[in-house]
Amino acid sequence: MPRPLTDISGIGPATAEGFARAGIPDAETLIEIGADAAYSAWLAAGNPPHFIGYYALVMALQGRPWNDCRGAEKDALRLRFDAIKAAARAPSAGGAGQDKGRLRLEAALDEIGVGLRR
């Protein structure tokens, strides 16, 4: 019997719900596909991007606490997160940028020059 997503330390009910919407129903599936593919699916399902959520997922899948991520490792994860987010926005990739939701709104706001400054 598959384990619930909440069996992975650091994944609570709300995050588990978001992964279920993304087609990731259980802990085994999440572990098998890994953090990057899971986060891509998360975004494609219309869930909002959040860097801390991404690196907390990476840490959780390594069996580490979320706040164990620091320095160069955190910087490298930021680059990976930004790449995943950019791919999700890319219309040619069929990413979440084509779907309803926050990423589409962010892209539209950026286009007219009133988006978030990061």
C-alpha positions as a printed NumPy array, in Angstrom:
array([[  0.   ,   0.   ,   0.   ],
       [  1.475,   3.392,  -0.982],
       [  2.476,   5.751,   1.805],
       [  0.78 ,   9.151,   2.003],
       [  2.838,  12.177,   0.981],
       [  2.65 ,  13.437,   4.559],
       [  4.871,  10.512,   5.611],
       [  7.758,  12.558,   4.195],
       [  8.96 ,  14.891,   6.909],
       [  8.224,  18.496,   5.985],
       [  5.235,  17.756,   3.756],
       [  1.989,  18.779,   5.388],
       [ -1.609,  18.418,   4.263],
       [ -1.679,  21.559,   2.092],
       [  1.5  ,  20.607,   0.233],
       [  0.251,  17.04 ,  -0.175],
       [ -2.96 ,  18.432,  -1.676],
       [ -0.958,  20.505,  -4.159],
       [  1.076,  17.481,  -5.217],
       [ -2.088,  15.405,  -5.575],
       [ -3.468,  18.091,  -7.951],
       [ -0.187,  17.731,  -9.848],
       [ -0.713,  13.981, -10.276],
       [  1.672,  12.902,  -7.527],
       [ -0.527,  10.818,  -5.235],
       [  1.905,   9.223,  -2.804],
       [  5.345,   9.327,  -1.209],
       [  6.779,   6.619,  -3.454],
       [  5.86 ,   8.512,  -6.617],
       [  7.38 ,  11.728,  -5.267],
       [ 10.61 ,   9.977,  -4.265],
       [ 10.807,   8.181,  -7.617],
       [ 10.45 ,  11.278,  -9.799],
       [ 12.562,  13.532,  -7.586],
       [ 12.301,  17.14 ,  -6.502],
       [ 12.812,  18.881,  -9.85 ],
       [ 10.237,  16.854, -11.806],
       [  7.81 ,  17.025,  -8.898],
       [  8.161,  20.789,  -8.676],
       [  7.667,  21.13 , -12.428],
       [  4.442,  19.145, -12.082],
       [  3.497,  21.328,  -9.091],
       [  3.789,  24.464, -11.228],
       [  2.074,  22.901, -14.248],
       [ -0.898,  22.13 , -12.002],
       [ -1.252,  25.845, -11.274],
       [  0.237,  25.793,  -7.794],
       [  2.158,  28.965,  -6.897],
       [  5.97 ,  28.998,  -7.093],
       [  7.828,  29.502,  -3.844],
       [ 11.571,  29.104,  -3.455],
       [ 11.454,  28.009,   0.175],
       [  8.877,  25.361,  -0.708],
       [ 11.153,  24.084,  -3.46 ],
       [ 14.303,  23.837,  -1.399],
       [ 12.355,  22.431,   1.565],
       [ 11.201,  19.67 ,  -0.804],
       [ 14.784,  18.992,  -1.907],
       [ 15.884,  18.803,   1.73 ],
       [ 12.921,  16.58 ,   2.688],
       [ 13.747,  14.078,  -0.053],
       [ 17.299,  13.955,   1.302],
       [ 15.994,  13.353,   4.821],
       [ 17.278,  16.733,   5.996],
       [ 15.465,  19.573,   7.783],
       [ 14.394,  22.439,   5.516],
       [ 16.616,  24.946,   7.31 ],
       [ 19.727,  22.834,   6.677],
       [ 20.112,  24.505,   3.276],
       [ 22.687,  27.306,   3.302],
       [ 25.426,  29.046,   1.376],
       [ 26.571,  27.68 ,  -1.964],
       [ 24.083,  24.807,  -1.815],
       [ 21.194,  27.264,  -1.398],
       [ 22.553,  29.432,  -4.215],
       [ 22.715,  26.405,  -6.517],
       [ 19.159,  25.432,  -5.608],
       [ 18.014,  28.979,  -6.387],
       [ 19.404,  28.593,  -9.912],
       [ 17.608,  25.259, -10.325],
       [ 14.362,  26.773,  -8.992],
       [ 14.601,  29.734, -11.367],
       [ 15.19 ,  27.366, -14.307],
       [ 12.189,  25.199, -13.369],
       [ 10.011,  28.283, -12.985],
       [ 11.179,  29.715, -16.333],
       [ 10.46 ,  26.414, -18.078],
       [  6.975,  26.361, -16.562],
       [  6.293,  29.832, -17.961],
       [  7.574,  29.051, -21.456],
       [  4.584,  28.819, -23.813],
       [  6.606,  26.79 , -26.325],
       [  7.263,  24.177, -23.649],
       [  3.556,  23.833, -22.952],
       [  4.237,  24.938, -19.386],
       [  1.905,  26.451, -16.85 ],
       [  2.293,  29.781, -18.632],
       [ -0.416,  28.487, -20.972],
       [ -2.789,  27.679, -18.109],
       [ -4.961,  29.784, -15.871],
       [ -3.38 ,  30.771, -12.615],
       [ -0.719,  32.806, -10.963],
       [  2.142,  32.141, -13.402],
       [  0.057,  33.458, -16.289],
       [ -0.893,  36.535, -14.278],
       [  2.734,  37.131, -13.294],
       [  3.813,  36.89 , -16.928],
       [  1.146,  39.383, -17.989],
       [  2.118,  41.82 , -15.236],
       [  5.794,  41.489, -16.181],
       [  4.927,  42.165, -19.811],
       [  3.308,  45.495, -18.991],
       [  6.038,  46.418, -16.541],
       [  4.201,  46.126, -13.24 ],
       [  5.325,  42.652, -12.18 ],
       [  7.183,  41.793,  -9.032],
       [ 10.808,  42.854,  -8.84 ],
       [ 12.945,  39.933,  -7.711]])
